[in-house]
Amino acid sequence: MRVMTEQAERYDRIAVGYARWWAPIIAPEALTVLDRLEPAIAAGAHRVVDIGTGTGTLAVAALRRWPEIEVVGIDASSGMAEVAAAEADRLLAPDERRRFATRVAFADDMPFDDGSFDAAMSSFVFQLVPNRFRALREARRVLRPGGTLAYVSWLHDERAFAPDADFDAALEEIGVRAREWNDRPGDLPSVEGAAAQLQRAGFADVTASAGMLEHPFDVEGYIGFITTFDEEDLVSSLEPDERDALVADLRRRLTARPAADLVLRLPTVTAIGIRR
């Protein structure tokens, strides 16, 4: 609970930056979940829960795509839920907006009765939860028998992203220790592992497949992303002259790189299963 609360508080702080910088980057891969959910909707699924709705990317796209469904988006962060509601206000027509609601709740402890939903969807959330198996079991609990869960998450990957190394080098230039990496311990170890865990959680007809997110940064885009979102806490703790020196050195390093070095590539896994 402490870990989940700390994560919720962090996402409260970065909700606006997430919407500005990160949500557009992951949106193309996130939206592949809707293709996986299409057969369930065509078969009559009406009530859908969006687990970890974030800025509402999946929910908004689903409501536009399928006029017959209702979506409840849950998020542990009240700040993210507020952004999702604001995005829905901005992007959805009134009849679409009426079919979307948000709730603040943890993925492994949802405030819904058993079998409340026909389908569940999630994008880049199950790598964040302290216990993925428990969160998957909770998704199963709120689905009716025969309900569908489709989600996308990150696959474990050890490749380095060159601009991140430039950021660490720029930190060291101003006397700040480079970041320590934890190799993203929540990422799925393999496609096969993702499928097996869904099966253990009580899902049948499970399939999983690999994908690849690719996003070409430009120099200023990466600087904005790293300083005002991804490492906002660290950068905001610096003195103004330190921040200026950091950004200037980072810009110099990035400008010297070929464009290919600025393409972010992250492997993904998409999994789908039917509640037994």
NORMO-V648368 format. One record per run of one state. SS is the DSSP state (@ for helix, = for strand, . for the rest). FROM is the first residue (numbers start at 1). LEN is the number of residues. If there is no record, write none. Layout:
ss = [SS SS]
from = [FROM FROM]
len = [LEN LEN]
//
This chain:
ss = [. @ . @ . = . @ . = . @ . @ . = . = . = . = . @ = . @ . = . @ . = . @ . @ . @ . @ = .]
from = [1 2 31 32 43 47 52 57 66 70 76 78 92 94 98 100 105 106 107 109 110 117 124 132 143 156 162 174 188 189 191 201 203 217 219 231 232 237 240 256 259 263 276]
len = [1 29 1 11 4 5 5 9 4 6 2 14 2 4 2 5 1 1 2 1 7 7 8 11 13 6 12 14 1 2 10 2 14 2 12 1 5 3 16 3 4 13 1]
//
